[in-house]
Amino acid sequence: MISTFDNCILLNAILKNQSLNDDPNITYLSNLQLVHLELLEEYHSRSEKILAKMRQINLDSAETWTEISNTYVIDIVNMVKNENYDKIIPAIRLMLNSLEAQYGVE
């Protein structure tokens, strides 16, 4: 499955936040597909629900994406850069769990 703005929290956070220099981080995130293929399908499915809810409650904004980037994505990108692959899956699941709880995704 290919990451899009409809199924990828990480892509949205990197490209829609208020920072102008995040685009190179997409290269690092593309390596995540090689890390754990089973998680990728779960990740996209859960991200779709989170993104739909965020749009429904009008939170698809640069402010929201900057907060998500600062809270979760920067650490995940750094884990990929530093090849701390054993920490990435728990960090992504924590991000998804937190965002689902925060936005009331069932």
C-alpha positions, 0 to 999 in steps of 0.5 A: 500500500502506498502512503497518501494524505488519506492514510498516513499520519506521518506524511501529513505531519511532515508535509503539512506542519509549519516547518519549511525544512521537513521534506527530506525526512520523507526519505527516512520514512520510506525506509519504514516499509522495510522494517515491518510489513505487517505493521504497515497495513495496520498503520494505514488502516488506523491512520485512515480513521484518525485522518477522517475524524480529524477532517470531520472535526476541522483539525486538519491544520498546520497547527495540528500537524505541527503539534503532532510532528513535535510530539511524535514524528520527530522522534520516529524520524530520528529513530529511523535515522539512527537505525533504532528499528526496535523502538519504531514499532512501539513508538508508532503504536503509541502515536496511533493509540494517543491520536485515537484517544485524543480525537475519539476514534473508535 
